[in-house]
Amino acid sequence: MTNKTTASPMATIIHDILRQHHLAETFESATNFHLRVENPPYMPLVIERHGDEVSVAHYFMQNGDAMRDPEMTF
């Protein structure tokens, strides 16, 4: 991610969430990363990194499968 002065609003929010969980440095240095944030009554929020791609999604279960709703990738 970029620094906060040039970051998009979404990148700033993602960074703030990672910082609150003390995982911002891990996220920046990891090739693969996964964080699941539980916040009832809302659907779990998942932030993932796979190489240069970042995915942010809410998940729900349908017929035993985890479904993304919605998913944003950067």
C-alpha positions as CSV (number, residue, x, y, z in Angstrom):
1,M,0.0,0.0,0.0
2,T,1.0,3.6,-0.4
3,N,1.5,6.1,2.3
4,K,-1.5,7.9,3.7
5,T,-0.9,11.2,1.9
6,T,-1.3,9.6,-1.5
7,A,-3.5,6.5,-0.6
8,S,-7.0,6.1,-1.8
9,P,-9.8,6.2,0.9
10,M,-10.2,2.4,0.7
11,A,-6.4,1.8,1.2
12,T,-6.5,4.1,4.2
13,I,-9.4,2.2,5.7
14,I,-7.7,-1.1,5.1
15,H,-4.5,0.1,6.6
16,D,-6.4,1.5,9.7
17,I,-8.1,-1.9,10.2
18,L,-4.7,-3.7,9.9
19,R,-3.1,-1.3,12.3
20,Q,-5.9,-1.8,14.9
21,H,-5.1,-5.5,14.8
22,H,-1.3,-4.9,15.0
23,L,-0.8,-6.5,11.6
24,A,0.1,-3.6,9.3
25,E,3.8,-4.5,9.1
26,T,3.0,-8.1,8.6
27,F,0.6,-7.3,5.8
28,E,3.2,-5.1,4.1
29,S,6.0,-7.7,4.2
30,A,4.0,-10.9,3.5
31,T,3.5,-12.4,0.1
32,N,0.4,-14.1,1.4
33,F,-1.8,-12.7,4.2
34,H,-5.2,-13.4,5.7
35,L,-7.2,-11.6,8.3
36,R,-10.8,-12.4,9.3
37,V,-12.6,-9.7,11.4
38,E,-15.7,-10.8,13.3
39,N,-18.0,-7.9,14.1
40,P,-21.6,-9.2,14.9
41,P,-24.2,-8.6,13.7
42,Y,-22.4,-7.9,10.5
43,M,-20.9,-10.5,8.1
44,P,-17.2,-11.3,8.7
45,L,-14.8,-9.1,6.8
46,V,-11.8,-10.7,5.3
47,I,-8.7,-8.9,4.1
48,E,-6.3,-11.1,2.0
49,R,-3.1,-10.5,0.1
50,H,-1.8,-12.8,-2.6
51,G,1.3,-11.3,-4.1
52,D,0.4,-7.9,-5.5
53,E,-3.4,-8.5,-5.3
54,V,-5.4,-7.4,-2.3
55,S,-8.9,-8.7,-1.7
56,V,-11.5,-7.3,0.7
57,A,-14.8,-9.1,1.1
58,H,-17.6,-9.9,3.4
59,Y,-18.4,-13.6,3.7
60,F,-21.6,-15.6,4.4
61,M,-22.3,-19.3,4.4
62,Q,-24.6,-20.8,1.7
63,N,-25.2,-24.6,1.5
64,G,-21.9,-25.1,3.4
65,D,-19.9,-22.9,1.1
66,A,-18.3,-19.5,2.0
67,M,-19.7,-16.9,-0.4
68,R,-18.2,-13.4,-1.0
69,D,-20.7,-10.5,-0.9
70,P,-19.2,-8.2,-2.2
71,E,-15.5,-8.7,-3.0
72,M,-13.2,-5.9,-4.1
73,T,-9.7,-6.6,-5.4
74,F,-6.9,-4.2,-5.9
